[in-house]
Amino acid sequence: MTTAIAAGSRVETLLAELVSRAGRDNPYPVYEALRLDAPVARMPDGSLLLTRFDDCAAALRDPNIGHGEADAGVVAGLPNWREHLSLRQFRTSMLSLDPPGHTRLRRLVSGAFTPRRVAELRPFIESTVTRLLDEFPADVGTDFITAFAFPLPIAVIGELLGVPAGDQAQFQHLAREWTQVLDVTTPRILARGDAAAAQIRGYLADLAQQRRRYPQADLLSALLVGEGDERLTEDELLTMAALLFAAGFETATHLLGNGLVALLRHPGAATQLRRTPELAPTAVEELLRYDSSVQIARRVVLRDTAIGGVPVGAGQRLVVCLGAANHDPARFADPGRLDLARADGGSMSFGGGIHYCLGAPLARLEAQVAFPALLQRFPQLTVQQSLHRRAGLTVRGFLRIPVTAR
């Protein structure tokens, strides 16, 4: 399908709606309007916003599109992104590099996320879920994020990476402060993000020093050893460990939070999953599609190419709207309906192409174990109205989800 680049007052109105509080609470009607009226829309900063599934998939898989050094400062909204540790650690990580740097770093860490290694973590995930449910407060207004959605993923990534259980709780606040710079780059947010990134990095540097003296059967020790003659530099090691730790529970936490809210707002779906726990794999895929933790991916055109029949030149910045792609009726029948048995799966919630989320199998497994167990243990679980949503559009989730377990 070909189209023209849309701009003008209608686009500006829709973009203003998207960043409003109502738009952040429920962006999907705005996505639909953009997809119909302006599927390739020029934003005020010159970036092109993509909202169709096929266009988003093409942008993430096209070798002519990547991250690009020239785009770094513009995406951050700052010309001197290297001066901010919070931005620099994202920008120089595997998350934001193009080949061959990305290829090298991903190869060194990918062994920790093979299907076999992820499957080996199932007993640990199941025992952690059981423990958290045993400890789950039944009080009115219990925060689901604090009681379950945060401690489960952080325990799992901590087990994998080698962060002791007693040290893990501090990272919820730190990761939140650090990752907020993906959406907001005011001086205050940057200062807090830099401080959090420095604290995480300092902790991991101390832990790496311990592992050099006393190696363990964990990912951090494996990263120190490397693969063959290939080794990470000290800076690469700390950046990689920080990224894996923060990304390993931040998006999984929001998968659990967004998924629970979706289920409890659709009691029929919750009952279906409680009574049919073997539906968990397809149910989790649908929950990922229905309200994705990551809504936006940013890219830059490295060499002249085309998207949706529209020529785009080198240097053009792209905003790939994963959340809109996941609700494209050209790809998903009746996309606004939550269907735990949906046959047309294959959402873009974990991205696509060479940057497809490395930890996707682990996040899926955590949710597949967690949701049926949670619904079976607390069949009367209800969510309160006073939800506290995270600000910004890139990472979508809740800061607090007050629930009653009985």
N, C-alpha and C positions, 0 to 999 in steps of 0.2 A: 504494500500500500504506500503510495506516495502522498506527500502533503507539503505545504509551505510552512515556513517558520512564522508563527503567530506572535504578534506584539500589539501594543496599544492599550487603550483604557480598559477593555474587557479583561485582558490578561492581568493588568495591574490590579483590578478589582478582585479577581480570583486569588491572586497571590497575597493580597492584603487579608483576605478571608482566611487563607491557609495559615498565616502566622498569627492570627488573632487567637484569643483564648478558646473561643468556640471551635476554631479550626484545629487547634492542637488537641482539644478533647476528642473531636471526631473529624479527622481530615478526609474521610472517604467520600462524602458528598462533593467536596471541593475537587478531589481527584477526578471524580466522574465528570464534573463540569469541564475541567481542564482537558481531559481525554477527548471529550466531544468537541469542544470549541477550539482548543489549542494544544493538540497532542505533542507538538514540538514548539515550546513557548520560549521566547526570549525574555529573560529576567532583567531587572534594572541594572544588575552588574555586568550584563552581557552574556552570562551563562545561558545554556539551553537546557530547559527542563523537559525531561522525557517521561511520559506517563503511560504509554502503551506497552504491553508485555513484550511484543516482538522487538520493538525499538530498544527497550531496556536490555533484553537478552543479547541483542546484537552489539550494543555498546560494551557490555561486560566481556564479550567473547572476541571482539575484533582486535587482532594484534596491532592494528594501527592506533588503538586507543589504550591509554594507560594512566599513569599518574603524572609523570613528567616533572622534572626539576623546576621548570619555569612556572608551574602552576602552584607551587607550594605556598608562597606568600599570599597569593590572591585568594586561595581557598580559605586560608586562615583569617583573611581580612587584614593582614599585617604585612608590611614589606620586610620586617626583620624577624621572621619566625624562628631563626636559629638562636635568638637571644632568650627564647622561652623554652625551658626544659620540657614542659607539658606538651608543647607543639612539636618540638624537635624529636621527642621519643616516638611519637606517632609517625612523623614524616620520614624518619630514618629506619623505621621498623619494616619487617616483612610485609606489613599491612599496606604500605604505601610505596614500595619499590617496584620498579619494572625489571624484567630480565636484563642481564643475567644475575644481578644481585638478588632479586627475589627468588630465582630458581635455586641458587646456592643455599640461602637461608632456609627455604622451605624443605629442601632435601635433608638438612641436618636435623630438623625437628619432626618430620612427618612420621618417623617410625613410632613415635609415642601415640599416634592416633590411628593406627591400623585397626581393621575390624577385630583382629585377634586380641590386641591390647585393650581395646575398648570393652570387648566381651569379658575379659578377665576382671574388669572393674565392676561387673554386675553385682557380685556378692557384697562388695563394699557399699555400693549404692543402695541395695536392698536393706542392708543392716542399718545404714544411716537414716533411710526413710523411716524404718520401724522405730528407731530411737527418737527421731524428731516427733513422730506421731504420738509416742508414749509420753513425751514431755509437752505436747501441744496444749496450751491453756484453753479451757473451754469458756473463758470469760467473754462477756459482750465487749466488742471493740478490740479484741486481740489482733495485733498487726501481723498479717500473714507474711509480709516481707521479712520482718524481723524473726518470726518464729519458725519459718520454713523456707521461703523462697530464696533467702540469702544463705542460711547455713548449709543447705544441701549442696548447691553448686560449689561453694567455697571449700567445703570438706572434700569434695571430689577432686577439684583442681589442686587443692593443697596436698592430697594424697598422691596425686600424679607427679606434681612438681617437687614435693618434698618439704613443704612449709608445715612446721609442727602445728597441731590442732590448737594449742594454747595461744598461738600468735595470729590466728586467722581473723578473729573478729575485728581487729583494727582496720582491716582492709576495706570494709564496706564503705565507710566514710571517705577513706583516701581515694578509692577507685572512683567514687561518685564525683569528688572534687576534680580529679584528673580528667575524667571523660567528659565533663561538662564543657571543656574547651572545644569539643567537636561541634557544638552548637553556638556557643556564646564566647566572644573574645573581648569583652570589656576589660579594662585594666584590673578591676577587682577580681573577676573570674580567673583571669590569667595568673594573677599573683597567688590565688588559692590553688589553682591547678599546678603551678610551678612548685609550690611548697609540698603538695601531696606527691607529685612525681619524684621530688627529691627524697622524700621520706621512704617511699616504696623502693627507690633505687638504692638508698643507703642500707635498708634492711636486707635486700637481696645480695648486695655486695658482701655484707657480713656473713650471710648464709652460704654464699659461694665459697668464701674463705674457709668456712668450717668443712664444706664438702671436699675441698682440695686436700685437707688433712685427713678427713674420715669419710670417704665416699660411701654413698648409700645406693640402694636399688631404686633410685628416683630419677626423674627427668633432668633435674638440675645437675646431678652427677654425670649423667650421660652427655649433657651439653658441654660440660667441662672436658670430657674425654674426646668428643668429636667423632668423626667418622673417617677411618683410614688416616690419611695425612691432613685431612681438612679440620681446621679448628676455628672456633669463633674468637674474635678479638674480645677483650674485656668489655669494651663498649657494646659490641654486638650481643654478648652474653647477657648483660644486664638489661639491655633494651628488649631482647627476646623474652627473658624471664618475666619482666614487668608486663609486657604485652599479653603473654599467655595467661598470666595470673589474673590480670584485670579483665581481659576479654573472656576468659574461661568461666567467670561467674557473672559478670555484668549482664551479658545478653541472656544467659540461661536463667538468671533471676527474673528477668522481665518476661521470658517465655512462660515461666511458671505463674507469674503474677497476671499477665495478660490472659493467659489460658484459663486460669481459675475464674477470673471475672467473666469471661465469655461463657464458660460452662454454667456458672451460677445465674447468669442472666438468661440462660436458655435451659430451664429445668429439665425439659425433655431430653436434651443432649446429655446432661449430667446423669440422669437416670439410666440412659442407654449405656454409657460408659461404665457406670457402677455395676450394672447387671451383665455386661458383656466386656470384661476386661481384656479379652483377646483382641478387641477392636483398637487397643491402644496405639499400635503403629500408625494406622491410617488416621486415627483421631488426632494424634500429635501433629501429623502433616497438615491436617485441616486447621488446627489451632495456630500453627505457624503461619499459614496463609491468611487466616481471618484477621489477625491483628499482630503483625510482625514486630519483633523487638527492634529491628533495624529497618528504618523506613527509607533511608537515602544513602546512596553511594556517589562519591564524586570522582570524576575522571577528567582527563584532558586529551584532546586529539593530538597524537604524536606525528602522524603523517596524514595528508589529505585523504578523506574517505567519504562515505555517505551513510546516513541513517534514515531509514524510512523513505528512501528516495531523495533525501535532502543532502546536497553536498555540504560537507563541513571541513573547514580548513585546519591545518596544523595550528595548534595553540588555542583552539576553541575549547572552552571549559564546558563540561556537561554535569548536570545534576540528574542522576539516574534514580527515579522514584520507585523503589522496590514495593512500597506499600500500595501505590497505584497499580503497578503491574499485577500484583496479587489479586486485584479486584477488577481486572479487565474482563468484560463479558465475552470478548473474542477468544479468550483462553479458558475461562472458567464459567460454566453454566450457573446462572443465578448467583453471582459472586457475593451478594450481600447476605446470603443464607448460610448459616453454620450447619454443615452436613458432615458428621463424623465418619460417615461411610463413603465420602466423596471418591468417585473413581478417577476424575480428572485432576490428579495431584500434580506435583512438580512445581511448587511455588519458588519464588526467587528470594525467600527470606534469608538464605545463607549466601546470597550473591550468585556469582557464576564465573565461568572461565578460570583462568589460572589463580585468581584470588578467592575462589570458592572457600568458604570457611573451613579451616582445617579441623576445628573442634565440633563440627556439625554432628558427627555420629555420637559423640559423648553427650551433647546437649539433648539430642533425641532420646537417648537411652535414659537419662535422668528423668525426663518428662514421661516417658512410657512407663517407668516404674512408679513415679510419684502420683500421677493423677488417679489411676484406679485405686491405689492404696488409700489415698486421702479421701476419696469419695465413699469407699467402703467403710472406712473407720468412722467417718462423720457424715452419715447420710442426710442429716439435717443442717449441714453447713450452709450458712447464709452470709452474703456480703452486705455491709452497711452502705449507706448512701454517701457518707463523707469520705470519698476517695481523694487521695492526694497524688496528682499526676506529676511526673517529671516534666520540667520545662524543656522546650526545644522540639525539633522535628526529627533529627537524625536517629537518636535512640528513643524509642517509645516505651514507656513503662510507668509504673507507679512508685512513689516514694513510700506510701503507706496504703495498705488495704485492710481496713478494719473488718473483721469477720466474727461471727458467733458460731461455735462448733456444735451447739445443741439447742 
